[in-house]
Structures are given as C-alpha cells and as structure tokens.
Amino acid sequence: MVDREVRLPPIVDLTKPNDARVYDYLLGGAHNFAVDRELARQAVAAMPVLRQVALSNRAFLHRVVRVCVHAGVRQFLDLGSGIPGLGNVHEVAQAIDPRCAVAYVDVDPVVHAHGQLILSDTPGTALINEDLMNAEAVLEHPAVRGLLDFDEPIAVLGMLALHFVPDERDPEGALATYRDALPVGSMLGLSHPAGDTTAEGVDEAIDVFSQGHMVPVARDLERLTGFFEGFELLEPGVTRVPNWRPDREGSEDVPVNGGLGVKSSR
Ligand SMILES: C[S@@+](CC[C@H](N)C(=O)[O-])C[C@H]1O[C@@H](n2cnc3c(N)ncnc32)[C@H](O)[C@@H]1O
C-alpha cells in the first residue's frame, strides 16, 4: 500500500531511503515515503538546523529565480533539481512570466520517475535524467536543445547539488563547460553547504545521509566563490543564503552559502 496520496512510479523502491525524497519531506512536500521520513527524522535529530537548511535554501532559490526573471532572463537550466514538486523553479518563474522555460537535470532515476509524472502537463518544462558532471551530454541533450535557445541568456542553477560532487570529479571543470556554452547576460546561481560552520551535529547528519546513496561534502566560502569564475557576482556576493537579499529578518546560522553571478563578457 502506498502511504499518502502520491502516484507511484514503477521504479520506486519503498524499502530504501532516497535523498531527493528526504529533501522533499524536509521541505514539507508530498513525494516521500515512510523510509524517507525516518531517515529525515534521524538527520534532524542529529542536526536540528537541517529543516531550516532546506527551507532557507528553497527561499534563496526563489529569490534568485525572481532576480533572474526581473533581469530579463526567461530560461533556466536547473542542475541537481531534485523532485520538481511544490515551489519549484518553473512555478516561481512562470508566475512572473508564463513564457519562462525550465530544463531540469537530475542524476537520480527516482527523481526522473516522480518528475515525469509531475511535469507531464506542464508547458515550458523538460526533465532529463543525466549527471550534471556530463556537461556536454546535458548541453547537447535533445530535450534541453528543444526547450532552451542558446542564443538567448540562460540562468544555470546548481542549488544544494555540487556538494554531491567530490573534488576528484573537478566541479570547476564542468562549470567552465556550462559557462562557455552560455551567451553574455546569462547567470549562474549556486548554493552549497558551508565548511566553516559551528552548527550542531553536522558530522552526525553526514553519517545519517550516507545511508542514502550520496555522500555530501561541505566546502568553504572561498571555494564556492571560485565556482563563479567567469561570472560577475551580484551584490551581496557569496554569503550565507538567508543573508542574500533577504525578504525577512533571520537570526539562525544556516550553514549554506550561495550567490548569483552574471556572465558579462565572452
Ligand atoms: C538537496 S537536492 C536539491 C534540490 C534543489 N536543487 C533545491 O535546491 O531545492 C540535491 C539533488 O541533486 C541531485 N544530484 C546529486 N548529484 C548529482 C549529479 N552529479 N548530477 C545531477 N544531479 C545530482 C540529487 O539527486 C538531488 O535530487
């Protein structure tokens, strides 16, 4: 029996926790199962700020998307999108301009299975099951090429995704490939768990998440700033995400850094 009112894609295994569904649960979404909620509860017990991490990151994502659309960008390439459920990029962008197009990319076949059902009737969206590190494959994918016009500005987003890419895989190299494929006026928005945090329970939470299939790695602010090479950072630069153009006051130290840059020259 399926818990909650979720249409169940055939690939889904109810006995194994899935990181994207755990994240969906932390956000208050409906695309998760008992096994995911159990892992989320263990992780939150270890690291109490974790739910706030998910919520603050999502609020940052929304602010970034709005800034991009108000700057005239109408196209998005969302790398490591997670399950494109409630409050995702196309909803925020298309609420401002229904012509906005969003190509979602996620390596997880479970995300793909859930996402295909969610997006099946949504114009201006595509979802591909691909590793963001295979930048050429993403950029040449027929669904991406069919949706996005690479002669017009595109916002590439990598929100809470690159921490699943270890250094050996050269995340800077993949980001350079994306950057070089984009026209001037394109944007890069990134968020990443901060290495320099005093938040309680980070190591314990990483241990809990390692029961899932992806092992996260935190990086410091300087390293994340380097990920924006070739982009001019918009104010206030790379900061803790709640402090990036906040629309409300917050006091908690949410250990996630983020920023938004614009490609201003070839
Ligand atoms: C924490 S979720 C972030 C969701 C969304 N970007 C957000 O900020 O709300 C991270 C997602 O990144 C995906 N991911 C991890 N490594 C990836 C890779 N190498 N290529 C594509 N997706 C990846 C995971 O499958 C997961 O769905």
The ligand as an SDF file (V2000), in Angstrom:
LIG
                    3D

 27 29  0  0  0  0  0  0  0  0999 V2000
   19.2990   18.5390   -1.9550 C   0  0  0  0  0  0  0  0  0  0  0  0
   18.6100   18.2420   -3.5500 S   0  0  0  0  0  0  0  0  0  0  0  0
   18.4850   19.9130   -4.1570 C   0  0  0  0  0  0  0  0  0  0  0  0
   17.2070   20.2070   -4.8910 C   0  0  0  0  0  0  0  0  0  0  0  0
   17.0680   21.6030   -5.4600 C   0  0  0  0  0  0  0  0  0  0  0  0
   18.1720   21.9620   -6.3260 N   0  0  0  0  0  0  0  0  0  0  0  0
   16.9150   22.6470   -4.3990 C   0  0  0  0  0  0  0  0  0  0  0  0
   17.8790   23.3950   -4.1400 O   0  0  0  0  0  0  0  0  0  0  0  0
   15.8590   22.7810   -3.8050 O   0  0  0  0  0  0  0  0  0  0  0  0
   20.0390   17.6500   -4.4600 C   0  0  0  0  0  0  0  0  0  0  0  0
   19.7230   16.9560   -5.7740 C   0  0  0  0  0  0  0  0  0  0  0  0
   20.9320   16.8710   -6.5460 O   0  0  0  0  0  0  0  0  0  0  0  0
   20.9020   15.6710   -7.2710 C   0  0  0  0  0  0  0  0  0  0  0  0
   22.2670   15.3310   -7.6830 N   0  0  0  0  0  0  0  0  0  0  0  0
   23.3100   14.9590   -6.9010 C   0  0  0  0  0  0  0  0  0  0  0  0
   24.4040   14.7440   -7.6510 N   0  0  0  0  0  0  0  0  0  0  0  0
   24.0580   14.9860   -8.9380 C   0  0  0  0  0  0  0  0  0  0  0  0
   24.7560   14.9220  -10.1770 C   0  0  0  0  0  0  0  0  0  0  0  0
   26.0410   14.5550  -10.2360 N   0  0  0  0  0  0  0  0  0  0  0  0
   24.0910   15.2370  -11.3020 N   0  0  0  0  0  0  0  0  0  0  0  0
   22.7820   15.6040  -11.2650 C   0  0  0  0  0  0  0  0  0  0  0  0
   22.0520   15.6510  -10.1130 N   0  0  0  0  0  0  0  0  0  0  0  0
   22.6960   15.3620   -8.9640 C   0  0  0  0  0  0  0  0  0  0  0  0
   20.3060   14.6650   -6.3020 C   0  0  0  0  0  0  0  0  0  0  0  0
   19.7910   13.5350   -6.9870 O   0  0  0  0  0  0  0  0  0  0  0  0
   19.2280   15.5190   -5.6310 C   0  0  0  0  0  0  0  0  0  0  0  0
   17.9950   15.3670   -6.2690 O   0  0  0  0  0  0  0  0  0  0  0  0
  1  2  1  0
  2  3  1  0
  2 10  1  0
  3  4  1  0
  4  5  1  0
  5  6  1  0
  5  7  1  0
  7  8  2  0
  7  9  1  0
 10 11  1  0
 11 12  1  0
 11 26  1  0
 12 13  1  0
 13 14  1  0
 13 24  1  0
 14 15  1  0
 14 23  1  0
 15 16  2  0
 16 17  1  0
 17 18  1  0
 17 23  2  0
 18 19  1  0
 18 20  2  0
 20 21  1  0
 21 22  2  0
 22 23  1  0
 24 25  1  0
 24 26  1  0
 26 27  1  0
M  CHG  2   2   1   9  -1
M  END
$$$$
